[in-house]
Amino acid sequence: MQCRNILVQLGISTAVLVIFLFVQNGYENSIRKSLKFMQIQVNQFQEAINSNDKVDQPPKVDIELQKQDKVPNENLPSRSKSNFNPPQIFHEWHNCIMPNLTNYREENPTNNDWIWKNLPKVMQQCQGILMNDTIKVDDFRNNDETKRHILPLNEDELTTIITLGVGRDTVAEENLLKALKGPSKFYGADPIYEINAEKYNKFGTFFNFGIGAESGMFNLSVLIGRDYAIRLLPTISLVHFVKDILKINFIDDIWIDNEGAEYNLFPYFLKDGELDRNNITVCQCNLEAHSPNNEMKRKFHEFIFQTLNDKRYALLLPVSIASHLRIYLVNFGNEKCLKKYAKL
């Protein structure tokens, strides 16, 4: 009875919140969408109960309606400094890529264009060091691009995948699901409900909001029909989504294709960033950087060099197409990730 009451409260509170957000922005069929979203949240919580997962309280979606300046929360626990040292093969890769990029940087210290143009070439020169025997990266193609993923060495281990920006295309996720021999959980988020919810819920759990660096209402680039348009839509911070809604702290692979919102997420993946401060580990990441302006190129430039200085993620398999750049990150600085995916 207590669980039933909690579910009812969850459904009512979630429905009221999402209906309010959509009505505020004048979207058609908002009530129908809100009820669907409510049902998704209720079903997720019901599954947790049925599987005897410990749930202290219902998943809570806490959206701030106005953008706030990001102020570090001093109450968040900082991740303890790890003494784990990446394997020697990673240092060989790092010693290959770092001098080449540094030379480009020294020649063009104030030009952020060069990193965008030259990074793929330098990455390709060095990636064979890691992709020879250490890791086996498989390709999972959808209708638009190719996602990368290393299958776990122990086929019986759980695999957790997060998709940020479904884009009405789940072919890659479905192909990965077929390749996985063990248990898996897929979580997808997109601010557009139509088509995305139906496709993703066939094999995973779909959430009808955007994911970004902060929670609030933001102008997002979304696919509507055949074209992209700017819409004011609800957004959840990545940390809140992972920690408070999904209640997990280990992600095997996160696929980020959220049409420009990725640039403010870059600091999350750096040492002592929001993921570290909340004890969240990401083993692999497929990242697409979209159509950058000068400020976005500056953020990308800083992200690449800080990532290399951190000596945690290897940058592999770049694809440069039109005004987009796709890169694949593999975590060599986490012992659990390496035991699960690397032959050392």
N, C-alpha and C positions, 0 to 999 in steps of 0.2 A: 504494500500500500504506500509506503514511504517513497519507494522508487517511482511509483506511478504519479504521486503528487509532484515529485521533482520534475518528471518529464512534462507534466502539464504546465508547471511554472516556466520551464525552459521554453516550451513552445510559445506560450503567451508573450513572454518577455522578448524573445527573438523576433516573433512576428510583429510586435509593436514597434521595435527598433527599426527593422528593415522597411516596414510599410512607411514609417515616418520619413526615412531617408529617401525613398523613391518618390513619395508624394511631394516632398520638398522640391524635388527636381523635375516634377511634371512628367514622369514617364508613364506611358500607357501600360495597362495590365499590371500595375504595381502590386495590387493585392494578390493576384494569382502567383506572381513571382515570389512574393514574400511568404506565402503559404508553402510553396515548394521548398524555399530555403529553410523554413522552419522545420519541415519534415526531414530534410537532410540532417539537420542538427540533432533532431530527436532520434533519428535512426542511428546516428553515430553513437550517441550516448547509450541507446538501448543495446547496441552491439557490445559496448564496453561492459555493461552489466552482465550480459549473457555469457561473455567470455571470462567472467570473474576478474577482469582487470580492476585494479584499485582506482576508483574515481572519488576524490574528496568532495567535489562539487561539480555541477553541470558546466560544460564548456561555456565560456563567457566571451561575447563579442563586445569589446569596449571601444567604441569609435568616438573620437573627439571630433566635433563638428566644425571646428576651426583649426587651421594650421597653427602650430606653435613652434617657436624656435626650439631647436633640439638642444637641450641642456643635459649634460651627463648626469646620470643618477648616481650620486655618491653612495646610496644605500645598496646598490647592486654588488653582490660579491664578486671580487676579482678572481679570475682563474689563477690557481697556484702555478708558479713557474715550473714548467716541465724540464726535467733533466734529459729527456729523450733526445738523442741525436740522430738526424736522418742518416740512412745508410751511405756507405762510400759511393755507391753508384749514383746517388742523387748529387753528391758533391761534384762528381765528375761532370754531370750535366750542367750544374750550376757554374762550374769553372769554364764551361764552353760558352754558355749563353751570355753571361755577365760581361765579359770583356768586349764582346761584339756590340752589345747594346750601349755599353759605356762609351765606346769610341764614337758611335753615332751621336750620343748625347753631348759629348764634349765638343763635337763639331757644330752642333746646333742647339746650344743651351737654352735659347728662348723660343724655339720653334717647336710647337707641339704637333705639327703635322708629320714630322719625320717618324715618330714612334708609330703612328697609325699606318704609315706606308711601309716601314721597314721591319716591323715586328714579325710578320709572317715569315719573311725570308730568313731571319735569324733563328726563329723557332724551328723551322724545318731543318736547318743545318745541324741542330743539336739533339733533336728528339729521338733519333735512332739509338742514342746511348741508353735510354730507359726502355724503349719499346722493342729491344732486341729479345731479351730473355726474361727481363724483370717483370713486366706487366704485359698482359694480352688484352688489347682494347678491341672491342667489337663495335660494329656500326649498326645503328638502328635507324633506318630511313623513314621519314614520313613524306607527305606530298610536297614538301617545300625544302627540306634540309635533312641533314644526317646528325643524329644524336650519338654520342659515344658513351660506352659503359664497359667497365671491367666486371665480369661475372665473378662471384665469390669462389674462392678455392674450395671451400666446404659448401657443397650444394645444399646442405640442410639448413644453413643459416638464413635468418630473416633479412630481407632486403626492403628498405624503405626509400621510396622515390617521391619527390615533390616536384610538381610542374607549376611554374609561375608564368601564366599566360598560355592558355590552352589553344587559343586561336582556331577553334573548330576542327582540329586535326589531332587525332590520338593514335595514328597508325604506328608511330615509333614506340609509344608506351605499350601498345598491344603486342608488337613484335618482341619487345623486351620481356613482357609477361610470359610469352610462349617459351622464350629461351631460359628463363629462370626455372630451376628444378625444385627449389625449396619455397617456403612461404614468402609472401610479399605483401606490402601495403603501398598503395598509390594514392596520393593526395594532390588534387589539382585545384587551382584558384584562378578565376577570371571574372572581371566585373560584368561581362556579358553572359546572360543566362541562356539565351536561345542556342540550340545545337550543342554548345559546350557541355551543359549539364547532362543531356541525354547521352552523349558520347562517353563522357568520363565516368558517369555512374555505372556503366556496364561492367567496369572492372575495378573501379576505385571509388573514392569519395570526392565529390565536387563541392567547392565553396564559391558562392556567388559574390565575390568582392575582389578588389585588387590587393596586391601585396607590395609594400614599399618599405622605405626606411622609417617612416612615421605613420601613425594612425591619424585619420581625419578625412576630410573631403578634398579631393584634388582633381585637377584637370588631367585626364588620362587619354592617351591615344589608343583607341579600340577599333576592332574590326566590325563594321556594320555593313551587311551585305557584301559587296566586293571591294569596298573602300574603307580606309581608315578615317576616323573623325575624332575630334576632341569632345569629351563629355566630362561633366563634373560628377564624380562617382565616389562611393565609400572605399576607403583603403585601410588595410590593417598592417601594422608593422610586422616585419618578418619574425622578430623575436616573440612578439605576442602570439602570432599564429602558431609557431612551433612549440613554444613553452607552455602557453596557457590554453590553447585550443586543442592542438594535437597531443600535448603532454608527452613529448619525446625530447631527447637530447642527442640522438645519434641519427644522422641522415647519410644514407649511402650515396645518393646522387640527387642533386637539385638542378633542374633545367630552368634557366632564367631567360625568358623571351617576352619581356613585358614592355616593349616599345618605348624605351627611353627612361623608364623608372629605374633601370639597372644602375645608372650612374651614381645615384645617391646610396645605393646598396654596397658599392665597392668597399667602403671602410668597414663594413660588417665582417669581411673575410680577412682583415689584417690582424696581426697579433695585438691583443688587448682591445680588440674591437667588440662590438655588441655580442657577437657569437661567443667569443671567449669569456666575456663578462657574465654570460648566462650559461656557461658550461655546455655549449652546443657544439658538436663536432660534425663537420661535413667532410666526407671522404672524397667525393668527386663532384664536379660542377661543370655543366655545359652552359656557357655564357655567351649571349649575343649582344653586342654593343651596336646601337642603331644610330644612323645619320647624325653624327655629332656636330654641334656648333663649336666655337672656339673654347667655351667654358667646359663643355663635355670632353673635348680632346685633352684639356688640362687635367681633368679628373682621371681620365684614362691613363695618361702619362704617369701621374703620381701613383695610381694603383699598381701599374706594372712594376715600377721600380721599388715601391715599398713591399710588394709581394716577393720580389726577388731578394730584397734585404732581409725579409722575415725568414727565408729559407724553410718554407713549409710546403707550398704548392709548386708543383712542376707545371709549366705552361706548354701545352702540346696541341698538335693537330689544328693549326689555324686555317680558317677559310675566309678569304676576303672576297666579297661579292657586292657589287654596286657600292652603296655607302655603308654597308654593314660589315662587321668583323666578328667572327665566331672563334672562340678559343675554349679549350678543354683543360680543366685544372684537376690535378690528382694530388691528394694530400700525402706527402712523404714524411710529414712531421708528427704524425700520430701513430703510436704503436699498434693500436687496435685496427686502424685502417690498413696498415701494412700487413699485418698478420692475416687479414681477411682477403687482401687483393694482390699482394706482391710476392713473387718467388725470390726470396733472398737467401 
